[in-house]
């Protein structure tokens, strides 16, 4: 493909923050730059200590917005206000051939600029923020900004309407919509049927070097303070309702009744941390389940290497599940709920890795079935999941598919 000047606009970027979507953005940017393209990323300035501009892995990263303003009005409204200004400032010195948008509010902010009409844009649909917010509202508002809390006073309808309108604007104004799973194509069609015809699936990926089998599980357990003889279940998630962590806690308590060696380590942070700690205390399960907090990305592979089984207990809207791919690449088998894209990933390896239903008994049964395997079979399973990751989830495949889409876009109208 002929080298292009590619602008990526996103609310999140690794290593500024550590979730799944920001790592997708960063891997695409890094590999596009490595393949000879000029890549500029416009991203929300998440912390005051981050520079306004720097170069990371050959990618020019420009950060917009001010952290203090974010605390007052929230990331989403900063995106709407700051992205058009940052984009237009960039145009005074550099004109892109194509634009890749991630997340609804930065995308909607981009289209608030009159100059956006001149440049073809594609939107990578990780998930419907509107649908996720709709689910979260059932468990109570989690808005952190002052403006978000004020809007919350007037109830969910206003907050949901604002989110849906901006997500639809970003999708409808884009030339193409890309997804990383068949489930996301389906979700897009159900939520915004008028734009579903623009959807195209491209593969996801995982860093097969950073996430690879470790030579000594015993040494890792000693280093991490994990009992050497335990059956260790591991999960790392943002602590919000849709991640299904209460389900995982209940399933581990149930499975522990037949397997006294079982312990569960849950990594991550989020607004539900206090609720989950209270739940563990109420169930007197401190000896079964531990919340271990945020794990630096550089240490994640050690936890994958020390565990026996990774569990993805999501109850709704799992667009891909990057931690699932990281676990598989690390040689760690995964059990998950039959939600979102999880069956697409795990089903081809072994249908038994997908629980029968989203309930305590089904998840406990699937976990226990794996932990009942003899060690020789567990070793075979670890080898098989690593091979599967190598064959199907290379980032290079994802970027090649992305390049093919970009090559089909019309030229800029400037």
VOPAGU-2260 file (C-alpha; in pm, 1 decimal, decimal comma):
REM VOPAGU-2260
SITE   aa  ch    i         X         Y         Z
SITE  UNK   A    0       0,0       0,0       0,0
SITE  UNK   A    1     122,5     350,1     -85,4
SITE  UNK   A    2     233,3     542,6     223,0
SITE  UNK   A    3     -34,9     771,0     363,9
SITE  UNK   A    4     -62,9    1046,7     619,1
SITE  UNK   A    5    -300,1     902,4     878,5
SITE  UNK   A    6    -464,2    1092,9    1162,8
SITE  UNK   A    7    -601,1     889,5    1455,6
SITE  UNK   A    8    -835,5    1060,4    1702,2
SITE  UNK   A    9    -911,0     883,6    2028,4
SITE  UNK   A   10   -1014,9     950,1    2386,6
SITE  UNK   A   11    -770,6     688,1    2517,1
SITE  UNK   A   12    -414,7     586,0    2429,6
SITE  UNK   A   13    -162,5     345,3    2573,9
SITE  UNK   A   14      55,6     403,6    2776,4
SITE  UNK   A   15    -141,4     703,6    2909,6
SITE  UNK   A   16    -409,1     460,0    3029,1
SITE  UNK   A   17    -414,7      80,1    3029,9
SITE  UNK   A   18    -747,5     -56,1    2900,9
SITE  UNK   A   19    -819,8    -267,1    2595,6
SITE  UNK   A   20    -935,3      -5,3    2344,4
SITE  UNK   A   21    -635,9     222,5    2403,7
SITE  UNK   A   22    -399,9     -66,2    2338,3
SITE  UNK   A   23    -578,8    -136,0    2010,1
SITE  UNK   A   24    -528,6     230,2    1913,7
SITE  UNK   A   25    -160,6     223,1    2010,3
SITE  UNK   A   26     -83,1    -104,2    1830,1
SITE  UNK   A   27    -250,5      13,6    1510,8
SITE  UNK   A   28     -64,3     345,6    1527,6
SITE  UNK   A   29     272,2     183,5    1599,5
SITE  UNK   A   30     247,4     -74,8    1321,9
SITE  UNK   A   31     112,7     172,5    1065,8
SITE  UNK   A   32     414,9     393,7    1138,7
SITE  UNK   A   33     647,8      92,7    1113,6
SITE  UNK   A   34     500,2      17,4     770,5
SITE  UNK   A   35     601,7     361,9     640,5
SITE  UNK   A   36     292,5     573,7     703,9
SITE  UNK   A   37     303,5     914,7     872,9
SITE  UNK   A   38      85,7     874,2    1181,4
SITE  UNK   A   39     -39,9    1148,7    1410,7
SITE  UNK   A   40    -258,4    1071,6    1712,9
SITE  UNK   A   41    -484,5    1331,8    1875,4
SITE  UNK   A   42    -575,6    1204,0    2221,5
SITE  UNK   A   43    -734,1    1335,8    2540,4
SITE  UNK   A   44    -474,8    1460,5    2792,4
SITE  UNK   A   45    -551,9    1225,2    3077,8
SITE  UNK   A   46    -306,1    1362,5    3335,9
SITE  UNK   A   47    -131,0    1694,9    3396,5
SITE  UNK   A   48     213,8    1529,3    3395,9
SITE  UNK   A   49     171,7    1411,7    3035,4
SITE  UNK   A   50     340,9    1635,4    2775,0
SITE  UNK   A   51     127,6    1822,6    2525,7
SITE  UNK   A   52     319,9    1651,5    2246,1
SITE  UNK   A   53     573,8    1371,8    2212,0
SITE  UNK   A   54     680,8    1094,6    1976,4
SITE  UNK   A   55     617,5     733,9    2084,2
SITE  UNK   A   56     732,1     440,9    1865,6
SITE  UNK   A   57     752,1     666,9    1560,0
SITE  UNK   A   58     403,4     808,2    1620,6
SITE  UNK   A   59     349,7    1179,3    1683,3
SITE  UNK   A   60     114,6    1205,5    1981,4
SITE  UNK   A   61     -64,7    1537,7    2042,5
SITE  UNK   A   62    -274,5    1565,7    2359,3
SITE  UNK   A   63    -572,6    1799,4    2382,0
SITE  UNK   A   64    -776,0    1927,5    2675,4
SITE  UNK   A   65    -689,2    2013,9    3035,0
SITE  UNK   A   66    -724,6    1768,9    3325,2
SITE  UNK   A   67    -879,2    2035,5    3552,2
SITE  UNK   A   68   -1151,1    2106,6    3296,6
SITE  UNK   A   69   -1216,3    1733,2    3268,3
SITE  UNK   A   70   -1289,5    1715,1    3641,1
SITE  UNK   A   71   -1550,2    1988,3    3600,5
SITE  UNK   A   72   -1727,8    1880,5    3281,8
SITE  UNK   A   73   -1597,8    1527,7    3210,7
SITE  UNK   A   74   -1393,9    1374,3    2929,2
SITE  UNK   A   75   -1684,4    1355,9    2690,0
SITE  UNK   A   76   -1764,3    1726,5    2690,5
SITE  UNK   A   77   -1393,8    1813,6    2673,1
SITE  UNK   A   78   -1378,9    1595,0    2359,8
SITE  UNK   A   79   -1662,6    1787,0    2198,5
SITE  UNK   A   80   -1501,2    2121,8    2273,2
SITE  UNK   A   81   -1131,9    2048,7    2231,8
SITE  UNK   A   82   -1111,2    1804,7    1939,8
SITE  UNK   A   83   -1228,5    2055,1    1671,7
SITE  UNK   A   84    -972,4    2312,1    1791,1
SITE  UNK   A   85    -688,8    2060,1    1809,4
SITE  UNK   A   86    -776,9    1921,6    1465,9
SITE  UNK   A   87    -791,8    2265,8    1304,5
SITE  UNK   A   88    -462,1    2369,3    1467,2
SITE  UNK   A   89    -299,4    2058,7    1317,8
SITE  UNK   A   90    -431,6    2144,8     970,9
SITE  UNK   A   91    -223,2    2462,0     964,5
SITE  UNK   A   92      90,3    2248,3     928,6
SITE  UNK   A   93     -15,0    1896,3     822,0
SITE  UNK   A   94    -299,6    1753,9     612,0
SITE  UNK   A   95    -405,1    1389,6     653,7
SITE  UNK   A   96    -502,4    1153,5     373,8
SITE  UNK   A   97    -736,9     961,4     604,2
SITE  UNK   A   98    -874,9     983,6     957,8
SITE  UNK   A   99    -941,5     693,0    1197,0
SITE  UNK   A  100   -1183,2     768,2    1481,2
SITE  UNK   A  101   -1212,8     582,0    1813,0
SITE  UNK   A  102   -1482,4     645,1    2075,5
SITE  UNK   A  103   -1801,7     844,9    2016,3
SITE  UNK   A  104   -1732,2    1183,7    2172,5
SITE  UNK   A  105   -1392,6    1244,4    2006,0
SITE  UNK   A  106   -1555,9    1126,5    1681,2
SITE  UNK   A  107   -1850,9    1361,0    1723,9
SITE  UNK   A  108   -1609,1    1639,8    1817,6
SITE  UNK   A  109   -1413,7    1585,0    1496,5
SITE  UNK   A  110   -1728,6    1621,6    1287,3
SITE  UNK   A  111   -1811,2    1951,0    1461,9
SITE  UNK   A  112   -1530,1    2102,8    1255,0
SITE  UNK   A  113   -1638,7    2222,8     911,8
SITE  UNK   A  114   -1301,2    2103,4     778,6
SITE  UNK   A  115   -1387,6    1742,2     858,4
SITE  UNK   A  116   -1587,2    1727,8     534,4
SITE  UNK   A  117   -1263,1    1739,4     338,1
SITE  UNK   A  118   -1109,6    1421,2     479,3
SITE  UNK   A  119   -1239,9    1062,3     458,1
SITE  UNK   A  120   -1288,8     906,2     800,3
SITE  UNK   A  121   -1344,9     554,7     931,1
SITE  UNK   A  122   -1476,9     476,7    1278,7
SITE  UNK   A  123   -1354,4     175,5    1476,7
SITE  UNK   A  124   -1656,2      63,0    1678,1
SITE  UNK   A  125   -1515,2    -102,2    1990,9
SITE  UNK   A  126   -1851,7     -99,4    2166,9
SITE  UNK   A  127   -2165,6     109,5    2206,0
SITE  UNK   A  128   -2093,5     356,5    2485,0
SITE  UNK   A  129   -2465,7     436,4    2482,2
SITE  UNK   A  130   -2558,3      71,7    2550,0
SITE  UNK   A  131   -2294,1      35,3    2818,8
SITE  UNK   A  132   -2410,1     353,5    2991,1
SITE  UNK   A  133   -2767,8     229,4    2970,0
SITE  UNK   A  134   -2663,1     -86,8    3154,7
SITE  UNK   A  135   -2453,6     100,6    3411,5
SITE  UNK   A  136   -2744,6     331,8    3490,6
SITE  UNK   A  137   -2940,7      31,2    3612,8
SITE  UNK   A  138   -2681,4      -2,1    3887,1
SITE  UNK   A  139   -2664,7     371,6    3965,5
SITE  UNK   A  140   -2486,0     663,1    3798,7
SITE  UNK   A  141   -2105,4     645,8    3791,2
SITE  UNK   A  142   -2044,1     999,6    3660,3
SITE  UNK   A  143   -1736,1    1155,7    3812,8
SITE  UNK   A  144   -1741,6    1510,0    3673,2
SITE  UNK   A  145   -1938,8    1794,1    3831,1
SITE  UNK   A  146   -2139,2    1845,0    3511,3
SITE  UNK   A  147   -2210,1    1470,9    3486,8
SITE  UNK   A  148   -2347,2    1466,4    3839,0
SITE  UNK   A  149   -2565,2    1770,1    3765,1
SITE  UNK   A  150   -2702,5    1603,4    3452,5
SITE  UNK   A  151   -2759,8    1289,9    3661,0
SITE  UNK   A  152   -2990,4    1488,8    3887,9
SITE  UNK   A  153   -3230,6    1520,8    3596,3
SITE  UNK   A  154   -3223,3    1146,2    3547,9
SITE  UNK   A  155   -3088,2     893,4    3302,1
SITE  UNK   A  156   -3288,5     996,4    2992,2
SITE  UNK   A  157   -3094,3    1320,1    2934,9
SITE  UNK   A  158   -2754,6    1156,9    2985,5
SITE  UNK   A  159   -2846,1     866,1    2759,2
SITE  UNK   A  160   -2989,8    1094,6    2490,3
SITE  UNK   A  161   -2671,9    1303,6    2478,0
SITE  UNK   A  162   -2455,4     992,9    2450,8
SITE  UNK   A  163   -2669,8     827,5    2184,4
SITE  UNK   A  164   -2689,2    1141,9    1971,1
SITE  UNK   A  165   -2312,5    1188,5    1969,5
SITE  UNK   A  166   -2239,5     821,5    1907,8
SITE  UNK   A  167   -2480,5     821,1    1615,1
SITE  UNK   A  168   -2326,4    1137,8    1473,5
SITE  UNK   A  169   -1978,2     984,4    1477,6
SITE  UNK   A  170   -2101,5     665,1    1311,8
SITE  UNK   A  171   -2330,8     820,2    1053,3
SITE  UNK   A  172   -2076,4    1076,4     931,1
SITE  UNK   A  173   -1796,2     820,1     886,2
SITE  UNK   A  174   -1730,4     663,8     545,7
SITE  UNK   A  175   -1683,0     316,3     692,0
SITE  UNK   A  176   -1736,6     152,3    1031,6
SITE  UNK   A  177   -1490,9    -114,5    1143,2
SITE  UNK   A  178   -1543,2    -372,2    1417,2
SITE  UNK   A  179   -1321,6    -636,5    1577,5
SITE  UNK   A  180   -1589,4    -907,4    1606,9
SITE  UNK   A  181   -1908,4   -1040,7    1452,0
SITE  UNK   A  182   -2085,9    -958,9    1775,6
SITE  UNK   A  183   -2002,0    -588,9    1733,4
SITE  UNK   A  184   -2145,3    -595,0    1380,6
SITE  UNK   A  185   -2465,2    -740,5    1523,7
SITE  UNK   A  186   -2476,2    -487,4    1808,6
SITE  UNK   A  187   -2425,2    -202,0    1565,6
SITE  UNK   A  188   -2716,0    -322,7    1352,2
SITE  UNK   A  189   -2945,4    -355,1    1652,7
SITE  UNK   A  190   -2857,9     -15,5    1796,4
SITE  UNK   A  191   -2813,1     195,7    1481,2
SITE  UNK   A  192   -2970,8       5,2    1190,4
SITE  UNK   A  193   -2941,8     302,4     955,1
SITE  UNK   A  194   -2559,4     278,7     954,0
SITE  UNK   A  195   -2519,6    -100,4     969,6
SITE  UNK   A  196   -2453,3    -122,4     596,6
SITE  UNK   A  197   -2121,0      54,7     642,3
SITE  UNK   A  198   -1987,5    -206,3     888,5
SITE  UNK   A  199   -1689,0    -428,4     813,8
SITE  UNK   A  200   -1513,1    -667,7    1049,9
SITE  UNK   A  201   -1134,9    -670,3    1075,9
SITE  UNK   A  202    -937,3    -903,8    1305,8
SITE  UNK   A  203    -809,1    -801,7    1645,8
SITE  UNK   A  204    -467,9    -891,2    1776,5
SITE  UNK   A  205    -238,8    -940,7    2071,7
SITE  UNK   A  206     128,5    -872,5    2143,8
SITE  UNK   A  207     275,1   -1222,0    2109,5
SITE  UNK   A  208     614,1   -1111,2    2242,4
SITE  UNK   A  209     501,6    -930,1    2557,7
SITE  UNK   A  210     246,5   -1203,8    2630,1
SITE  UNK   A  211     415,1   -1541,1    2599,1
SITE  UNK   A  212     444,9   -1850,8    2819,3
SITE  UNK   A  213     674,9   -1803,9    3118,6
SITE  UNK   A  214     937,2   -2070,8    3194,7
SITE  UNK   A  215     863,1   -2124,7    3566,3
SITE  UNK   A  216     515,7   -2095,2    3717,4
SITE  UNK   A  217     659,2   -2191,2    4057,5
SITE  UNK   A  218     910,8   -1904,4    4052,7
SITE  UNK   A  219     638,8   -1658,9    3951,2
SITE  UNK   A  220     416,6   -1770,1    4237,5
SITE  UNK   A  221     695,7   -1726,5    4488,5
SITE  UNK   A  222     767,9   -1380,1    4347,1
SITE  UNK   A  223     399,2   -1277,4    4353,4
SITE  UNK   A  224     321,9   -1429,7    4692,4
SITE  UNK   A  225      79,2   -1689,3    4555,1
SITE  UNK   A  226      56,5   -2032,3    4726,8
SITE  UNK   A  227     250,3   -2282,4    4517,8
SITE  UNK   A  228      -6,0   -2562,3    4552,4
SITE  UNK   A  229    -317,9   -2352,1    4484,0
SITE  UNK   A  230    -547,3   -2377,6    4183,4
SITE  UNK   A  231    -532,5   -2011,9    4079,3
SITE  UNK   A  232    -810,9   -1841,0    3888,5
SITE  UNK   A  233    -717,2   -1498,0    3754,8
SITE  UNK   A  234    -921,1   -1214,9    3603,6
SITE  UNK   A  235    -831,5    -852,8    3532,2
SITE  UNK   A  236   -1117,8    -618,2    3458,5
SITE  UNK   A  237   -1236,5    -262,7    3505,6
SITE  UNK   A  238   -1449,4    -274,5    3819,4
SITE  UNK   A  239   -1785,4    -179,6    3669,9
SITE  UNK   A  240   -2118,0    -370,2    3663,2
SITE  UNK   A  241   -2104,1    -518,6    3312,0
SITE  UNK   A  242   -1780,1    -701,7    3387,3
SITE  UNK   A  243   -1972,8    -954,5    3599,6
SITE  UNK   A  244   -1733,8    -969,5    3892,6
SITE  UNK   A  245   -2004,2   -1050,8    4152,5
SITE  UNK   A  246   -2085,2   -1350,9    3931,9
SITE  UNK   A  247   -1720,0   -1456,0    3936,9
SITE  UNK   A  248   -1702,6   -1419,0    4315,3
SITE  UNK   A  249   -2011,4   -1637,5    4362,1
SITE  UNK   A  250   -1885,2   -1896,1    4112,6
SITE  UNK   A  251   -1549,5   -1919,6    4290,3
SITE  UNK   A  252   -1719,9   -1965,0    4627,4
SITE  UNK   A  253   -1934,0   -2243,4    4476,6
SITE  UNK   A  254   -1640,6   -2415,8    4308,1
SITE  UNK   A  255   -1431,9   -2391,4    4624,9
SITE  UNK   A  256   -1675,6   -2625,8    4800,4
SITE  UNK   A  257   -1540,1   -2912,0    4587,1
SITE  UNK   A  258   -1188,5   -2777,1    4544,1
SITE  UNK   A  259   -1038,2   -2635,6    4867,0
SITE  UNK   A  260    -720,0   -2540,4    4679,0
SITE  UNK   A  261    -902,6   -2283,4    4461,5
SITE  UNK   A  262    -823,7   -1915,5    4502,3
SITE  UNK   A  263    -922,9   -1623,5    4278,3
SITE  UNK   A  264    -717,8   -1310,3    4209,5
SITE  UNK   A  265    -901,7   -1012,8    4056,8
SITE  UNK   A  266    -694,3    -726,4    3919,4
SITE  UNK   A  267    -815,9    -384,2    3816,3
SITE  UNK   A  268    -972,1     -67,9    3951,8
SITE  UNK   A  269   -1297,8     118,7    3904,9
SITE  UNK   A  270   -1605,2     267,1    4072,8
SITE  UNK   A  271   -1734,5     -70,0    4200,7
SITE  UNK   A  272   -1425,2    -146,5    4409,8
SITE  UNK   A  273   -1589,9     -70,0    4746,5
SITE  UNK   A  274   -1900,8    -271,0    4653,1
SITE  UNK   A  275   -1693,3    -574,2    4560,2
SITE  UNK   A  276   -1488,4    -555,4    4879,8
SITE  UNK   A  277   -1810,4    -541,0    5081,1
SITE  UNK   A  278   -1951,7    -837,0    4889,0
SITE  UNK   A  279   -1642,3   -1047,3    4963,9
SITE  UNK   A  280   -1664,9    -956,1    5333,3
SITE  UNK   A  281   -2038,5   -1028,5    5350,0
SITE  UNK   A  282   -1983,8   -1373,1    5201,2
SITE  UNK   A  283   -1684,1   -1434,2    5430,5
SITE  UNK   A  284   -1481,9   -1518,5    5121,2
SITE  UNK   A  285   -1157,1   -1332,7    5193,5
SITE  UNK   A  286    -972,5   -1665,6    5188,6
SITE  UNK   A  287   -1114,9   -1742,4    4840,4
SITE  UNK   A  288   -1116,1   -1412,3    4649,7
SITE  UNK   A  289    -860,3   -1131,1    4659,2
SITE  UNK   A  290    -885,9    -791,2    4494,9
SITE  UNK   A  291    -526,4    -707,0    4407,9
SITE  UNK   A  292    -578,1    -361,8    4251,3
SITE  UNK   A  293    -439,1    -218,7    3929,2
SITE  UNK   A  294    -163,8    -423,3    3769,3
SITE  UNK   A  295      97,3    -243,6    3554,8
SITE  UNK   A  296      91,7    -378,4    3201,4
SITE  UNK   A  297     454,2    -483,3    3239,1
SITE  UNK   A  298     355,5    -720,5    3521,1
SITE  UNK   A  299      38,5    -862,3    3366,5
SITE  UNK   A  300     221,5   -1142,3    3188,5
SITE  UNK   A  301     362,6   -1261,1    3522,7
SITE  UNK   A  302      10,4   -1307,2    3660,4
SITE  UNK   A  303    -100,0   -1487,9    3344,9
SITE  UNK   A  304     204,4   -1711,5    3380,3
SITE  UNK   A  305     135,7   -1785,5    3747,2
SITE  UNK   A  306    -233,7   -1872,2    3709,0
SITE  UNK   A  307    -402,5   -2199,2    3616,2
SITE  UNK   A  308    -710,8   -2051,8    3449,6
SITE  UNK   A  309    -827,3   -1709,6    3332,3
SITE  UNK   A  310   -1199,6   -1634,2    3368,5
SITE  UNK   A  311   -1397,4   -1370,3    3177,8
SITE  UNK   A  312   -1733,0   -1335,9    3361,8
SITE  UNK   A  313   -1879,9   -1051,9    3152,3
SITE  UNK   A  314   -2257,2   -1014,3    3171,0
SITE  UNK   A  315   -2303,1    -782,9    2868,9
SITE  UNK   A  316   -2138,0    -621,7    2563,9
SITE  UNK   A  317   -1798,7    -790,0    2536,7
SITE  UNK   A  318   -1684,7    -641,1    2207,0
SITE  UNK   A  319   -1363,3    -844,5    2188,8
SITE  UNK   A  320   -1191,9    -909,1    2522,4
SITE  UNK   A  321    -826,5    -814,7    2483,2
SITE  UNK   A  322    -735,9    -974,4    2816,3
SITE  UNK   A  323    -874,4   -1302,5    2680,0
SITE  UNK   A  324    -627,9   -1282,5    2391,8
SITE  UNK   A  325    -343,8   -1186,1    2625,9
SITE  UNK   A  326    -415,4   -1487,9    2845,0
SITE  UNK   A  327    -427,4   -1724,0    2547,4
SITE  UNK   A  328    -101,9   -1582,0    2409,2
SITE  UNK   A  329      52,1   -1637,8    2752,8
SITE  UNK   A  330     -45,1   -2005,3    2735,4
SITE  UNK   A  331    -325,6   -1964,0    2989,0
SITE  UNK   A  332    -658,2   -2134,4    2906,7
SITE  UNK   A  333    -969,2   -1918,1    2943,1
SITE  UNK   A  334   -1325,5   -1987,5    3053,4
SITE  UNK   A  335   -1587,0   -1723,2    2977,1
SITE  UNK   A  336   -1957,1   -1651,4    2979,4
SITE  UNK   A  337   -2153,6   -1689,6    2652,5
SITE  UNK   A  338   -2162,6   -1311,4    2606,9
SITE  UNK   A  339   -2056,8   -1084,9    2322,3
SITE  UNK   A  340   -1753,7   -1195,3    2123,3
SITE  UNK   A  341   -1631,8   -1445,8    2384,1
SITE  UNK   A  342   -1785,3   -1752,2    2207,7
SITE  UNK   A  343   -1622,2   -1636,1    1880,9
SITE  UNK   A  344   -1279,7   -1648,0    2044,7
SITE  UNK   A  345   -1307,9   -1949,2    2274,6
SITE  UNK   A  346   -1550,6   -2174,4    2086,0
SITE  UNK   A  347   -1305,8   -2270,2    1808,8
SITE  UNK   A  348   -1049,9   -2382,7    2070,4
SITE  UNK   A  349   -1284,6   -2588,0    2286,7
SITE  UNK   A  350   -1661,3   -2539,4    2335,9
SITE  UNK   A  351   -1616,2   -2639,9    2701,6
SITE  UNK   A  352   -1437,9   -2308,6    2758,8
SITE  UNK   A  353   -1770,8   -2128,0    2713,1
SITE  UNK   A  354   -2009,1   -2161,7    3009,2
SITE  UNK   A  355   -2360,7   -2283,3    2930,5
SITE  UNK   A  356   -2527,2   -1970,2    3070,5
SITE  UNK   A  357   -2461,7   -1646,8    3254,6
SITE  UNK   A  358   -2520,5   -1780,0    3603,6
SITE  UNK   A  359   -2323,6   -1897,8    3904,2
SITE  UNK   A  360   -2377,6   -2269,9    3855,0
SITE  UNK   A  361   -2279,7   -2269,0    3486,0
SITE  UNK   A  362   -1964,7   -2064,7    3537,8
SITE  UNK   A  363   -1860,2   -2270,1    3842,8
SITE  UNK   A  364   -1917,2   -2590,4    3646,2
SITE  UNK   A  365   -1700,9   -2475,6    3352,5
SITE  UNK   A  366   -1422,5   -2362,8    3585,0
SITE  UNK   A  367   -1432,2   -2682,5    3788,7
SITE  UNK   A  368   -1424,4   -2901,0    3477,2
SITE  UNK   A  369   -1095,2   -2748,3    3373,2
SITE  UNK   A  370    -940,3   -2756,5    3719,8
SITE  UNK   A  371   -1030,5   -3126,8    3748,1
SITE  UNK   A  372    -800,7   -3211,6    3455,0
SITE  UNK   A  373    -473,0   -3392,0    3532,7
SITE  UNK   A  374    -159,3   -3183,7    3505,7
SITE  UNK   A  375     -46,9   -3349,9    3181,6
SITE  UNK   A  376    -370,4   -3247,2    3010,3
SITE  UNK   A  377    -343,1   -2894,9    3149,2
SITE  UNK   A  378       2,0   -2870,1    2991,5
SITE  UNK   A  379    -144,8   -2982,4    2657,5
SITE  UNK   A  380    -418,0   -2718,4    2687,8
SITE  UNK   A  381    -163,3   -2446,1    2761,5
SITE  UNK   A  382      33,4   -2539,6    2449,9
SITE  UNK   A  383    -283,9   -2546,2    2238,8
SITE  UNK   A  384    -407,5   -2200,2    2338,2
SITE  UNK   A  385     -68,6   -2043,1    2268,5
SITE  UNK   A  386     -61,8   -2203,9    1924,2
SITE  UNK   A  387    -414,7   -2074,4    1857,8
SITE  UNK   A  388    -309,4   -1717,9    1947,1
SITE  UNK   A  389      -8,5   -1740,1    1716,0
SITE  UNK   A  390    -218,2   -1866,0    1426,3
SITE  UNK   A  391    -515,1   -1630,0    1454,9
SITE  UNK   A  392    -439,2   -1317,3    1657,4
SITE  UNK   A  393    -131,9   -1143,3    1519,4
SITE  UNK   A  394    -153,2    -763,2    1513,0
SITE  UNK   A  395       2,4    -768,0    1167,1
SITE  UNK   A  396    -315,0    -929,9    1027,6
SITE  UNK   A  397    -525,2    -657,5    1185,1
SITE  UNK   A  398    -314,0    -376,1    1042,4
SITE  UNK   A  399    -306,1    -533,7     697,3
SITE  UNK   A  400    -687,6    -540,7     699,5
SITE  UNK   A  401    -696,3    -180,4     819,7
SITE  UNK   A  402    -460,8     -74,2     540,2
SITE  UNK   A  403    -686,5    -243,0     284,6
SITE  UNK   A  404    -981,1     -35,5     407,9
SITE  UNK   A  405    -779,5     287,3     404,1
SITE  UNK   A  406    -664,1     215,7      46,5
SITE  UNK   A  407   -1029,0     208,4     -68,3
SITE  UNK   A  408   -1118,4     548,3      74,9
SITE  UNK   A  409   -1165,4     845,4    -157,7
SITE  UNK   A  410    -885,7    1104,5    -164,7
SITE  UNK   A  411    -910,2    1419,5      49,5
SITE  UNK   A  412   -1112,8    1701,7    -101,0
SITE  UNK   A  413    -858,5    1981,3     -54,2
